[in-house]
């Protein structure tokens, strides 16, 4: 199996890294713990050495140990900044500079620290260099606050490690992904739209790229950064997305994850309609059904995945019907009536529907959902 370097930086979440080390060892990997002085305030290096089944030793070149993968969990805001600027003032940051291979970062910090502009800039810098991120999750923090900043669960991190170490299963394949929410102009200022942030579509594009695919992302008004290494085509309206999608039919897998507006005004007002005491009546007409159009033009061997935001069992029944009505191969249903999942959140819970059965995915990160959806699509490739 692989040799995995596990970096542990300071923070109360350091105790969870013990379980991560245990899971990786149980999977047959050789684990080399790299513990910062800050982390040792919570869990000693000797504890990690014992869990990794390694002698305590005093290797003077531990930071130069070669590994197949470097995992940093938890990664504090301080360590994120050091990684971004190449600061090497402890065992972990020195090892990060010397490491040649994939890096998986699992941030953990106070929600306000995670949202700070400096932290966001450091994350984007590291993403641009090809580092992978998992989490952070939303939940209650040690100090009692609620928000995005919790360390991803050890089981989820271990599963992601397995994926990163696996073979690039989509190498040589072309994947088309739609993401975000289209905006249909009412005038030059206002629009008809929805609350989609594009997080799910971006996670799908990133997962497909990680698996070695050549990825094209049709992006409609994303609230999150597009993944590094994918071709991005801005498609702010339903008409522009339909044109781009139907002009990109040379794909192996097409994933319609965007929230395309179902209707648009018959005619947008030129300029800005001035507010007055009168009502404003709008006539709306349906937009193009992109998934249906792709299904009608699908060639043998191509796989079409469609997403559907619905409510309750009746909504799931409607999504089941899309296997026939839109000639889809995989339909992903998410119940938008459930609080905390779906639109503009980091988590989702879905039912994946295929001709051979259904699979429920409990509330998980959108990265984990993306992996499950790509698994289902891959299984149908000829």
NUNU-182242 format. One record per atom (N, C-alpha, C, O): x, y, z; residue in one letter. Coordinates in steps of 0.2 Angstrom, whole numbers, plus 5000, padded with zeros to 4 digits. Example, Ala and Ser with C-alpha at 12.3 -4.5 7.8 and 13.67 -1.06 7.14 Angstrom:
residues 2
506649725039a/506249785039a/506649845039a/507149835042a/506449895035s/506849955036s/506450005039s/506750065040s/
END
This chain:
residues 382
500449945000x/500050005000x/500450065000x/501050064999x/500150125001x/500550185001x/500850215007x/500650185012x/501350255006x/501650285012x/501350355012x/501350395008x/500950375018x/500550435019x/500850475024x/500950455030x/501050535023x/501250585028x/500650615031x/500250645027x/500550615037x/500050645040x/500250705045x/500550695050x/500150765042x/500350825046x/499750845051x/499150845049x/499950865057x/499450885062x/499650945065x/500150955068x/499250995064x/499351065066x/498951085072x/498451045074x/499151135076x/498851145082x/498051165082x/497851195077x/497651145087x/496951155087x/496651105090x/496851045091x/496051115093x/495651065097x/495551005093x/495450945095x/495451015086x/495250955082x/495850905081x/495750855078x/496450925084x/496950875083x/496850805086x/497050755083x/496350805091x/496250735093x/495850695088x/495950635088x/495550725083x/495250685078x/495750655073x/495650605070x/496350685073x/496850655068x/497050585071x/497350545067x/496950575077x/497150505080x/496750455076x/496950405074x/496050465076x/495650415072x/495850415065x/495750355062x/496050465062x/496250465055x/496850425054x/496850375049x/497350425058x/497950385058x/497750315059x/497950265055x/497250295063x/497050235065x/496750205058x/496850145057x/496350245055x/495950215049x/496450205043x/496350155040x/496950245043x/497450235037x/497850175038x/498050135034x/498050165045x/498450105046x/498050045045x/498249995042x/497450045047x/496949985046x/496849975039x/496749915037x/496950025035x/496850005027x/497549985024x/497549965018x/498049975028x/498649945026x/499149995024x/499649975021x/499050055025x/499550105023x/500150115028x/499950105034x/500650135026x/501250155031x/501150235032x/501050275028x/501050245038x/500850315040x/501450345044x/501750315049x/501650405042x/502150445045x/501850515048x/501750555044x/501750515055x/501550575058x/502050635058x/502550625060x/501750695056x/502150755057x/501850805061x/501350835059x/502050805067x/501650845072x/501950905074x/502550905076x/501550965074x/501851025075x/501851035083x/501551005087x/502251085085x/502251095093x/501651125095x/501451105101x/501251155091x/500551175093x/500051115094x/499651115098x/500151065090x/499751015090x/499850975096x/499450945099x/500550975098x/500750935104x/500450965111x/500450935116x/500151025111x/499851045116x/499151005118x/498851015123x/498950975112x/498350935113x/498450865113x/498150825117x/498850835108x/499050765108x/499750755107x/500050795103x/500050715110x/500850715110x/501050675104x/500650635101x/501650685101x/501950655096x/501950575097x/501850535092x/502050565103x/502150485105x/501450455104x/501450395102x/500950485105x/500250455104x/500250435097x/499950385095x/500350485092x/500350475085x/500750425083x/500650375078x/501350415085x/501850365084x/501650295085x/501650255082x/501250295091x/501050235093x/500450205089x/500450145087x/500050255087x/499450235083x/499650215076x/499350175072x/500250245074x/500550235067x/500950175067x/501150145062x/501050145073x/501450085074x/502150095072x/502450055068x/502450155074x/503150175072x/503550185078x/503250205083x/504150165078x/504650185084x/504650255085x/504650295080x/504750285091x/504750355092x/505350385088x/505250435085x/505950355089x/506550375085x/506750445086x/506350485089x/507250465083x/507550535082x/507850545076x/508350575075x/507450525070x/507650535063x/507750615062x/507350645062x/508450635061x/508550705060x/508250735053x/508250795052x/508050685049x/507850705042x/507150685041x/506950675035x/506750685046x/506050665046x/505650705041x/505150685038x/505850775041x/505450815036x/505550805029x/505250825024x/506150765027x/506250745020x/506050675019x/506150645013x/505650645023x/505350575021x/504950585015x/504450625015x/505050535011x/504650535004x/503950495006x/503950445009x/503450525003x/502750495004x/502450504997x/502550544993x/501950454997x/501450454991x/500950514991x/500650534986x/500850534997x/500250584999x/500450615005x/500650585010x/500350685005x/500350725012x/499650745013x/499350775010x/499450725019x/498750745022x/498850795028x/499250775033x/498550845028x/498650895034x/497950905037x/497550935034x/497850875043x/497250865046x/497350865054x/497550815056x/497150915058x/496850975055x/497351025052x/497951025054x/497151075048x/497551125046x/497251195048x/496751215046x/497651225052x/497451285055x/497551345050x/497851335045x/497251405052x/497351465048x/498051485047x/498251505042x/498351475053x/499151485053x/499551445048x/499951475045x/499351385049x/499751335044x/499551345037x/499951345032x/498951365035x/498751385029x/499151435026x/499351435020x/499251495030x/499651545028x/500351525027x/500651555022x/500651485031x/501251465030x/501351425024x/501851435020x/500851385022x/500951345016x/500851395010x/501251385005x/500451445010x/500351485005x/501051525003x/501151544998x/501351545009x/501951585008x/502651555009x/503151585008x/502551485009x/503251445009x/503651455015x/504251445015x/503351465021x/503651475027x/503751405030x/503351365030x/504351385032x/504551325034x/504851325041x/505451325042x/504451335046x/504751345053x/504551285058x/504651295064x/504351235055x/504151175060x/504251115055x/504251115049x/504151055058x/504250995055x/503750985049x/503950965044x/503151005050x/502650995045x/502751045039x/502751015034x/502851105040x/502951155035x/503551135031x/503551155025x/504051115034x/504651095031x/504551035026x/504751035020x/504150985029x/503950925025x/503550945019x/503650915014x/503150995020x/502651015014x/503051045009x/502951035003x/503651085010x/504051115005x/504451055001x/504551064995x/504651005005x/505050955002x/504650904998x/504850864994x/503950895000x/503550844997x/503450854990x/503350914987x/503450804986x/503350804979x/502750754978x/502950694977x/502150774977x/501650734976x/500950764978x/500950824980x/500450734978x/499750764980x/499750784987x/500050744992x/499350834989x/499250854996x/498550864997x/498150894993x/498250845002x/497550845004x/497550885011x/497850875016x/497150945010x/497150985016x/496450985019x/495950995016x/496450975026x/495750975029x/495751035034x/496051025040x/495551095032x/495551145037x/495051135043x/494551105043x/495251175048x/494851175055x/495051235058x/495551245060x/494551275059x/494651345063x/493951375064x/493451355062x/493951435068x/493351465069x/493051495063x/493351515058x/492351495062x/492051515056x/492251585054x/492251595048x/492351625059x/492551695056x/493251695054x/493351735049x/493651655056x/494351645053x/494351615046x/494651645042x/493851565045x/493851535039x/493551585034x/493751585028x/493151635036x/492851675031x/493251735030x/493051775025x/493751745034x/494151805033x/494451815026x/494651755023x/494551875024x/494851875017x/495551855016x/495651825011x/495951855021x/496651835021x/496651755020x/496951725016x/496151725024x/496151655024x/495851625017x/496151585014x/495351665014x/495051645008x/495651655002x/495651614998x/496051705003x/496551714998x/497051664998x/497351634993x/497251645004x/497751585005x/497451525002x/497851484999x/496851505003x/496551445001x/496551444993x/496751394990x/496351504990x/496351504983x/497051494980x/497151464975x/497551524983x/498251524981x/498451444981x/498751424976x/498251414986x/498451344987x/498051294982x/498351254979x/497451314981x/497051274975x/497351284969x/497451244965x/497651344967x/497951364961x/498551324960x/498751304954x/498851304965x/499451264965x/499351184965x/499751144964x/498651174965x/498451104964x/498351064971x/498251004970x/498351094976x/498151064983x/497451044983x/497051084981x/497250994986x/496550974986x/496350994993x/496750984998x/495751004994x/495451025000x/494850985002x/494450964997x/494750965008x/494150935010x/493850965016x/494250975021x/493250985016x/492951025021x/493251095021x/493451115016x/493051135026x/492851115033x/492051115032x/491751135028x/491751075037x/491051065038x/490751115042x/491051155046x/490051115042x/489651165046x/489451135052x/489251075052x/489451165058x/489251135064x/489451175070x/489651235069x/489351155076x/489551185082x/490251175083x/490551125083x/490551235085x/491251235087x/491451225094x/490951235098x/492051215096x/492251205103x/492051265107x/491851255113x/492151325104x/491951385108x/491251405108x/491051455112x/490851355105x/490051365106x/489751405100x/489151405099x/490151435095x/489951465089x/489651405084x/489851345085x/489251425080x/489051385074x/489251415068x/489151475066x/489451375063x/489651395057x/490051345053x/490151295055x/490351375047x/490851325043x/491551335046x/491851385046x/491851275048x/492451275051x/492651215055x/493251205056x/492151165055x/492351105058x/492751055054x/492651055048x/493251025057x/493650975053x/493150925050x/492750895053x/493250905044x/492950845041x/493050785045x/493550775048x/492550745045x/492550685049x/493150635046x/493250635040x/493550605051x/494050565049x/493850505044x/494250495039x/493250485044x/493050435039x/493050465032x/493250425027x/492850525032x/492750555025x/493450575023x/493550565017x/493850595027x/494550615025x/494950545022x/495250545017x/494850495026x/495150425024x/494850405018x/495250375013x/494250415016x/493950395010x/494250435004x/494350414999x/494350505006x/494650545001x/495350524999x/495550524993x/495750505004x/496350485003x/496350424998x/496850414994x/495950374999x/495850314995x/495750334988x/496050304983x/495350384987x/495150414980x/495750444977x/495950434971x/496150484981x/496750514978x/497250464976x/497650484972x/497350414980x/497850364978x/497650314973x/498050274970x/497050314971x/496750274966x/497050294959x/497250344958x/496850244954x/497050264947x/496550314944x/496050314946x/496850354939x/496350404936x/495850374932x/496050364926x/495350354934x/494850314931x/494550344925x/494250304921x/494550414924x/494250444919x/494750474914x/494550514910x/495350454914x/495850474910x/495650464903x/495450404901x/495750514898x/495550514891x/494850524890x/494550524884x/494450534895x/493650544895x/493550614895x/493950654898x/492950634892x/492750704891x/492150714895x/491650674894x/492150754900x/491550764904x/491350844904x/491750884904x/490650844903x/490350914902x/489950924909x/489550884910x/490050974912x/489650994918x/489351064918x/489651114916x/488651064919x/488351134920x/488251144927x/488151104931x/488351214929x/488351224936x/488151304937x/488151344933x/487851314943x/487651374945x/486851394943x/486551344942x/486651454944x/485951474943x/485951524937x/486251574938x/485551514932x/485451554927x/485051614929x/484651614934x/485151674926x/484851734927x/484551764921x/484851774916x/483851774921x/483551794915x/483351864916x/482951884920x/483651914912x/483551984913x/482752004912x/482451984908x/482552044917x/481952084917x/482052154914x/481652174910x/482652184916x/482852244913x/483552244913x/483852194914x/483952304912x/484652304912x/484952294920x/485552294920x/484452294925x/484752294932x/484452234935x/484852194939x/483852214934x/483452154938x/483452094934x/483552094927x/483352044937x/483351974934x/482951924937x/482751934943x/482751874934x/482351814937x/482851764938x/483151734933x/482951734944x/483451684945x/483251644951x/482651634953x/483751614954x/483651564960x/484251574964x/484751604963x/484251524970x/484751534975x/485351484974x/485751474978x/485451454968x/486051414967x/486651444967x/486751504964x/487151414971x/487851444971x/488351414966x/488851444965x/488151354964x/488551324959x/489051274963x/489451244960x/488951264970x/489451224973x/489451154971x/489951124971x/488851124970x/488751054968x/489051044961x/489450994960x/488951084956x/489251074950x/490051084950x/490351044947x/490251134954x/490951144955x/491251084958x/491851054955x/490951054963x/491250994966x/491250934961x/491750894961x/490750924957x/490750874951x/491350884946x/491650844944x/491350944944x/491950964939x/492650944942x/493050924939x/492750964949x/493350954952x/493450874953x/494050854952x/492950844955x/493050764955x/493150734949x/493550694948x/492850754943x/492950724937x/493750744935x/494050704932x/493950804936x/494650824934x/495150784938x/495650754936x/494950774945x/495450734949x/495450654946x/495950624947x/494950634943x/494950564940x/495250564934x/495250514930x/495550624931x/495850624925x/495550644919x/495750644913x/494850664920x/494450684914x/494650754911x/494950794915x/494550764905x/494550824902x/493850864903x/493350834900x/493850914907x/493250934910x/493051004907x/493551054907x/492451014904x/492151084902x/491651094907x/491151064908x/491651154910x/491151184915x/490851234912x/491051294911x/490151234911x/489751284909x/489451324915x/489051294919x/489751384916x/489651414923x/489151474923x/489251514919x/488651464927x/488151514927x/488151554934x/487851524939x/488451614934x/488451654940x/488651614946x/488351614951x/489251584946x/489551544952x/489651594958x/489951654957x/489451574964x/489651604970x/490351574973x/490551604978x/490551524970x/491251494972x/491751494966x/491451494960x/492351484968x/492851484962x/492751414958x/492651364961x/492951424952x/492951364948x/493551324949x/494051354951x/493551254948x/494151214950x/494751234945x/494651254939x/495351224947x/495951234943x/495951174938x/495851124940x/496151194932x/496251134928x/495651114923x/495651064920x/495151154924x/494551134919x/494451194915x/494551254916x/494151184909x/493951234904x/493251264907x/492751234907x/493251334908x/492651364910x/492351404905x/492751444902x/491751394903x/491351434898x/490751474902x/490351444905x/490851544903x/490251574906x/489651574902x/489651584896x/489051554905x/488451544902x/487951574907x/487551534911x/487851644908x/487451674913x/486651664912x/486351664917x/486451654906x/485751644905x/485551574902x/486051534900x/484951554903x/484751484900x/484951474893x/485151424891x/484751534889x/484951524882x/485651514880x/485851474876x/486051554884x/486751544883x/487051474885x/487451444882x/486751454890x/486951384893x/486751334888x/487151284886x/486151334885x/485851294880x/486351294874x/486451234871x/486451344872x/486951354865x/487551324867x/487851284862x/487851334872x/488551304874x/488451224875x/488951194872x/487951204878x/487851134879x/487751094873x/488051044872x/487351124869x/487251084862x/487751094857x/487751064852x/488251144859x/488851144854x/489451104857x/489951104854x/489251064863x/489851024866x/489550954866x/489650924872x/489350924861x/489050864861x/489550804861x/489450744861x/490250824860x/490750774860x/491050754867x/491550774869x/490550724871x/490750704878x/490650634879x/490250594875x/490950614885x/490750544887x/490250544892x/489850504893x/490350594897x/489850604902x/489650674902x/490050724902x/488950684902x/488650754903x/488250754910x/487850714911x/488450804914x/488150814920x/487750884921x/488050934921x/487050874921x/486650944921x/486550954928x/486050934931x/487050994932x/486951004939x/486651084940x/486551104945x/486651124934x/486451194935x/485751194937x/485351154935x/485551254940x/484851264942x/484651314936x/484751374937x/484451284931x/484251334925x/483551354926x/483051324928x/483451424925x/482751454926x/482251424922x/482451414916x/481751404924x/481151374920x/480851424916x/480551404910x/480851484917x/480451534913x/480951594913x/481351614917x/480751634907x/481051694906x/480551744904x/480051724901x/480651814905x/480151864902x/480151854894x/480651844891x/479551864892x/479451874884x/479951924881x/480251914876x/480051974885x/480452034882x/480752074888x/480352094892x/481352084888x/481652124894x/481652194892x/481652214886x/481552234897x/481452304897x/482152334895x/482652314899x/482152374890x/482852414889x/482952464894x/482452504896x/483552464897x/483752514902x/483452484909x/483352424910x/483252534913x/483052514920x/482352544920x/482152594919x/481852494922x/481152514923x/481152554930x/481352534935x/480852614929x/480852664935x/480352634940x/479752624938x/480452634946x/479952614951x/479452674952x/479652734952x/478752654951x/478252704953x/477652664956x/477752614959x/477152694957x/476552664961x/476152614957x/475752584960x/476352604951x/475952554946x/476252484948x/476852474949x/475852434946x/476052364946x/476452354940x/476452384935x/476852294940x/477252274935x/477052204933x/477252154937x/476652194928x/476452134925x/476952104920x/477152134916x/477152034921x/477652004917x/477351944914x/476951904917x/477451934907x/477251874904x/477951834903x/478451854900x/477851774906x/478451724906x/478351674901x/477751644900x/478851644898x/478851594893x/479351544896x/479851564899x/479251474894x/479751424896x/480451434893x/480451454887x/480951424897x/481651424894x/481751354890x/481351304891x/482351344887x/482551284884x/482651234889x/482951244894x/482451164888x/482551114892x/483251084890x/483251034886x/483751104893x/484451084891x/484551004892x/484750974888x/484250974898x/484350904899x/483950864894x/484250814891x/483350884892x/482950844887x/483350854880x/483350804877x/483550914879x/483950914872x/484550874872x/484650844867x/484950874877x/485550824877x/485250754877x/485650714873x/484750734880x/484550664880x/484250644873x/484450594871x/483950694869x/483750684862x/484350674858x/484250634853x/484850704859x/485450704854x/485950654857x/486550654854x/485850624862x/486350574865x/486550524860x/486150484857x/487150504860x/487450454856x/487550384860x/487650394866x/487550334857x/487650264860x/488350274864x/488850294861x/488350254870x/489050254874x/489050314878x/489450314883x/488650374877x/488650434881x/488250424887x/487750384887x/488450454892x/488050444899x/487850514901x/488150564901x/487150524902x/486850584904x/486650584911x/486250534913x/486850634915x/486650634922x/486250704923x/486550754921x/485650694926x/485250754927x/485150764935x/485150714938x/485150824937x/484950844944x/484250874944x/484050904940x/483950854950x/483250884951x/483150904958x/483150864962x/482950974959x/482850994966x/482050994966x/481751024963x/481850954970x/481050934971x/480950934979x/481350944983x/480250924980x/480050914987x/479650854988x/479250834985x/479950814993x/479550754995x/479550694991x/479850694985x/479150644992x/479050584988x/478750594982x/478950564977x/478350644981x/478050664974x/478550684970x/478550674964x/479050724973x/479550754969x/480050694966x/480250694961x/480150644971x/480650594969x/480250554963x/480650534959x/479650544964x/479250504958x/479350544952x/479450514946x/479350614952x/479450644945x/480150634943x/480250634937x/480650634947x/481350624945x/481450554942x/481750554937x/481050504945x/481150444942x/480950444935x/481250404931x/480450484934x/480150484927x/480650514922x/480550504916x/481150544924x/481650584920x/482050534916x/482350544911x/482150464919x/482550414915x/482250404908x/482550394903x/481550414908x/481250404901x/481150474898x/481250474892x/480850514901x/480650584898x/481150624895x/481150654891x/481750614899x/482350654896x/482950604894x/483450624892x/482750544893x/483250494891x/483950494895x/484450494893x/483850504902x/484450514906x/484650444909x/484250394909x/485250434910x/485550374913x/485550374920x/485450324924x/485650434923x/485750444930x/485350504932x/485450554929x/484850504937x/484550554940x/484650564947x/484650514951x/484850624949x/485050644956x/484450684959x/484350744956x/484150664964x/483550694967x/483850724974x/484150694978x/483750794975x/483850814981x/483250854984x/482950894980x/483050844990x/482450874993x/482550934996x/482850945001x/482350994992x/482551064995x/482151085000x/482251135003x/481651045003x/481251065009x/481651045015x/481451065020x/482151005015x/482550995021x/483051045022x/483451065018x/483051075028x/483451135030x/484151115030x/484351055032x/484651155028x/485351145028x/485651115023x/486251095023x/485251085018x/485551055012x/485351085006x/484851125006x/485651065000x/485451094994x/485751164992x/486351164992x/485351204990x/485551274988x/485951304993x/485851314999x/486551334990x/486951384994x/487251355001x/487251395005x/487351285001x/487651255007x/488251215005x/488351204999x/488551195010x/489151145009x/488951075009x/489351035007x/488351055010x/488150985011x/487550975007x/487151025005x/487450915006x/486850895002x/486650825004x/487050785007x/486050805003x/485850735004x/485450714997x/484950754996x/485550664994x/485250644988x/485050574987x/485250534991x/484650564982x/484450494980x/484750484973x/484450524968x/485150434971x/485350424965x/484950374961x/484950314964x/484650394956x/484150344952x/484450324946x/484650364942x/484450254945x/484650234938x/484150174936x/483750164940x/484250154930x/483750104928x/483750034932x/483349994932x/484350024936x/484449964939x/484249974947x/484349924950x/484150034949x/483950034956x/484150104959x/484250154955x/484050114965x/484150184968x/484650174974x/484750124978x/485050234975x/485450234981x/485350294985x/485450354982x/485250294991x/485150354995x/485850374998x/486150335001x/486050434997x/486650465000x/486450505006x/486150565005x/486650495012x/486450535018x/486850595018x/487250605014x/486650645022x/486950715022x/487650705022x/487950675027x/487950735017x/488750735016x/488950795013x/488550835011x/489650805013x/489850865009x/489750855002x/489650795000x/489750904998x/489550904991x/490150874988x/490050844982x/490750874990x/491350834987x/491150754988x/491250724983x/490850734993x/490750664994x/490150644989x/490150594986x/489650684989x/489050674984x/489350674977x/489150634973x/489750714975x/490050714969x/490450654967x/490350624962x/490750624972x/491150564971x/490650504970x/490750464965x/490050504973x/489550454973x/489250454966x/489050404963x/489050524963x/488750524957x/489250504951x/489050474947x/489850524952x/490350504947x/490450424947x/490550394941x/490450394953x/490450324953x/489850294949x/489950244945x/489250324950x/488650294946x/488750304939x/488550264935x/488950364937x/489050374930x/489650334926x/489550304921x/490150324930x/490750284927x/490450214926x/490750184921x/490050184931x/489850114930x/489450104924x/489350044922x/489150154921x/488750154915x/489150164908x/488950154903x/489850184909x/490250194903x/490350124899x/490550074903x/490250124893x/490450064889x/491150054888x/491350004885x/
END
